[in-house]
């Protein structure tokens, strides 16, 4: 069968115009991290018809990934996540233009990772602090939106950083000289200002010292659909994108949705109290 892009994505038309679909075909999206959320986002963005990708992840698939990562199947154990993601995209759109960064995101390749990119998606592991500081700083300097949606139990928080809006560091309250514990607490406070998942989390299970946190497979696929929608919104101009300090939280198990604006980020008085509480309560 001869592949035809516009026939493959013709069912998008009606919700997207032909001009908008063409924009997606010509758009380049950079995804940093191809695990649970990143792998699902690769699939969802490919189904939207995004035609160009930069993909970064240094890891290979393991058995422990099977509960949540779309590329985690028996034949892929030991394979690079970038390699599997590339195959996924090309199986959907053989015309796609893909660059892979098998060492992840770092000082040596950040400029190449962001070269010619239209939107950036941060799906890196929780503990990738230095990589995030680098990614968000460089993306802002290049005028690029960065979107991230960390999974939280059966839900997630959506944070979208406008290159002309509040900085990543300012929202979370990061500053030089922080210990890793302080960074962890700041990140948790920022991604879960309303910790819905604590209503059903077994608090004996998270192993912060071993960097092993609980996860469920439902969240990455919810996130992928939302992320594909927001990336499409930015690329096509379909409605206003509301950026940080406005954030969105959703928990499917509790059927709770929340939209909240934190004008001072996590540096407001109430948020400082929450961080102090986390510092006392979390066994980091």
Secondary structure, DSSP 8 states (H G I E B T S, - for coil): ----HHHHTGGGBTTB-HHHHHHHHH-EEEEE--SHHHHHHHHHHHHHT--EEEEE---BB-GGGTTT-TT--GGGBTSBHHHHHHHHHHHH-TT-EEEEETT-S-TTTHHHHHTT-SEEEE---TT-HHHHHHHHHHHHHTT-EEEE--EETTEEEEEEE-TTS--HHHHHT--TT--HHHHHHHHHHHH-SS-GGGGT--TTS-BTTTTB----HHHHHHHHHHHHHHHHHHHHT-S----TTEEEEEETTTTEEEEEE-TTGGGSHHHHHHHHHHHHH---
